[in-house]
């Protein structure tokens, strides 16, 4: 199987698996679900920190550009904070952002600590290790500032749209999967998050040191394409959660 297709197979399987698992945990073990979803959030952020060091070719058939490999993980982070926001509300979603941010600070501190240690004489990958994980202070600071701004803005927009269209969403007579207000709050909040993330991070990290405009445009296009593609999984999540709530209201017990 060609590598270009294989990455999408991994992406589809991963997103489907984590969406189903999130639904199961929220419906069956609600008391543990916030911790579980926050755990997913932390894993995605750690993976994106590592994958961001590898620049890949993003091929749209008619147009090719370069972007960090982490573009395939960013939609996972945007989706899971929407999942938390949907079930637990804006305040708990902000708490999840702060928890996740704290873990990323610790991750960078542990890497910095490890980089101060002398390598064994037979360790032949020290140069490669240092080139990947010895991140500059500017890039690290840019990543942290960007995350705090964009993640909290995502939470605010999602919750605001949910409240703004609450009555229209509840009055919609069709299937949850076709409810435009659910698609709107997930898609719009993710689009703002992923676009602003691209602009802020590249500007703060590389302005004056590299041509930022091509990097910004490449990340905006790549992140938003993948971010748009993952919206159906959030709608599926909402649909499954809604069925659980209906069953609980009908029987008085968890499904």
N, C-alpha and C positions, 0 to 999 in steps of 0.2 A: 504494500500500500504506500503511495507517495506520502512524503513527510507533510506536505501541505494539507492533505486530507486527514492524516493521522492526528494532527493537532486538534482538528475540529471534532474528531471522534472522542478524544480525551475530554475535550471541553464539554461536549454534549452529555457524556456519561457522568462526568463530575458534577455538572450543574443539576442534572436530573436526580442523581443520588442524594446530593446534599439537600435539595428541595424536598424530596420525599421524606428523608430522615428528619428534617426540621418540622414538617407537618406531623409526623408520628410523635415526636417528642412533645410538641406543643399540645397536641390533642390528648395524649396518654399520660404525660408527666409534666403538666403545666408548671408545677412548683420548681422543676429543674430546668425548664426550657430557656429562661433568660440566661442562665449560666452557660448552657450548651451553645446557644446562638452567639453569645459573646465570645465563647471559645473558638467557634468557627471564624468569627471576625478577626480575632488575634492571629490565627493561623494564616488567613488570607493576607493580612498586612505584613507578617513576617516573610511570607513567600514573595510578595511584591517587592519588598526591600532587597531581597537577594536577586530576583529575576530582573530587577531594574538595571543591574550592572551588565546585562547582556543585550546588546542592540541587535535586532533582527530585521529581516526584509519583510515588509508587509505588502503583499501582492494583491492588487484589486483587478488583475487581468489587464485592464487598460491603463493603469497607473500604479507605479511602484514607489514606495517611500520607506523610510527607516523609522523604527520606534523601539522602545524598550520591550523586552519579552513580557514585562509585567502588565502590558495592556490586556492580556488575556485573563489576568487575575482581578484587575480593578472592578469589572462588573460584578464579580462575586462579592467584593466588599460593599459595593453600593446596594446590592440586593439584600444582603443579610441585615444591614442597618435598617432597610425598609421593612424587613420581616419583624425586627424587634419593635420598630415604631408602630407597626400595624397592630400588634398584639398588646404591647405594654405602654404605648404612648410616648409622647415627646420627651418627658422628663427622664424616663428610664433609657431612652435611646441616647440622650446626652451623656448619661452615666456610662453607657457602653463605650461611647467614643472616648471618654476620659480614661476608662480602664484600659482600652486598647492602646491609647497613646502612651500610657505609663509603661506598658509591656514593651513597646517599641524603643523607648528610652533605655530600658534595661537591656534589651537586645544589643543596642549599639554600645552600651557600656561594657557588656560582656565581651563583645568582639574587640573593643579597644583594649580591654584587659588582656585578652589572649594575644593580641598583636605585640604587646610589650615583652612577652616571654621569648627567650632564645630558642630557636628551632633546633631539633636534634640534627646532628651532622649527617645522618642518612636520609633526612626528610628532603626529598628532591623537588618539592612543589612550593617552596617558600616564596619565590618571586611571583608565581601565579596567585598564591593566596593573598599576598600583600596587594597586588594589583586589583584584586576583586573586592576585598573586604576592608582595605585601609581607606575608607571613604573620607573625603575632605570635610572639614568643619562646615564649610559653606554649603555643600550639598546636603549634609545631614540636617543643618538648620533649616534649609529651604524645604526639605521634606517634612519636617515637623511642623513648621509654620503653615505650610500648605494643607497638611492633613487636618489640623485643628480648625482652620477656617472653612474648608470645603465640606468636611464631614458634618460639622455642626450646622452649616447652611443647608445641606441636604436634609437633615433632620427637621429643620425649621420649615422648609418649603413643603416637604411631604406632609407634615402634620397640619400646616396651614391649608393646603389644598384639600386634605381629608375633611377638615372642619368646614371649609368654605362650601363644599359640594355635598355635605353629609345628607341633607334632605333629598337632593336630586338622586344621589346614589341609592338611597333606601327606597325611593319611589320608582326606580327603574324596574320594569316588569320582566325583562329578559334574563338570560343566564348571567351568572356572575362572570363567566369567561368573556362575555360580550359587553360588560358594563364599561362604558367609556371613561367614567370618573375614576375607576381603579387603574386603568391604563394611564390616565392622565397624571395622577399623582406619582406613580412610580417612574414613568418615562420622563416627566418634566424635572423632577428632583434629581434623577440620575444625570440627565443632560447638563443641567447647571453644574452639578458636582464635578463631572468628568471634564467639562470644558474649562471651568475655572481652575481645576487642578492642573491641567496642561499649561495654561497661561501663567499661573503663579509660580509653579515649580520651575519651569524652564527659565523664566525671567529671573527669579531669585538665585537660581543655581548657576546660570551660564551667561547672564548678560555681561557683555564686555570681554568674555572669554571665548565665545563661540557664536556663530550665526543663529540667533534664537528663533527667528521667524520660521524657517523650515522645520525646526524641531517642534515648535508649538503647533504648526499646522498638521504635521504628521501625527502627533499624539492626539489632537482633537479629533481628527478623522478616524483613527484606529479605535480610540476608546469609545467614541459615540456609536460607531458601527456595532461593536461588540456589546456595548451597553444597551442599544436598542434591541439587539437580538435576544438578550436575556430577559426582557420584560415579560414575555409570555410565561416564564417560569414563576415570576412573582404573582401573576394573575392566577396561575394554577394553584399556587400556595394559598392565596386568598380564598379561592373557591373551595379548597379542601378544608381550610380552617372554618369557613362559613358553614360547611356541612356539619362539622363537629359542634359548632355553636347551636345549630338548629336541633341536632340530636339531644344536646344537653338541655335546651329549653323545653323540648318535648317530653323528655323522660325524667328530668331533674337530676340525672347522673351523667358523669363523663362517659363518652362513647367508648 
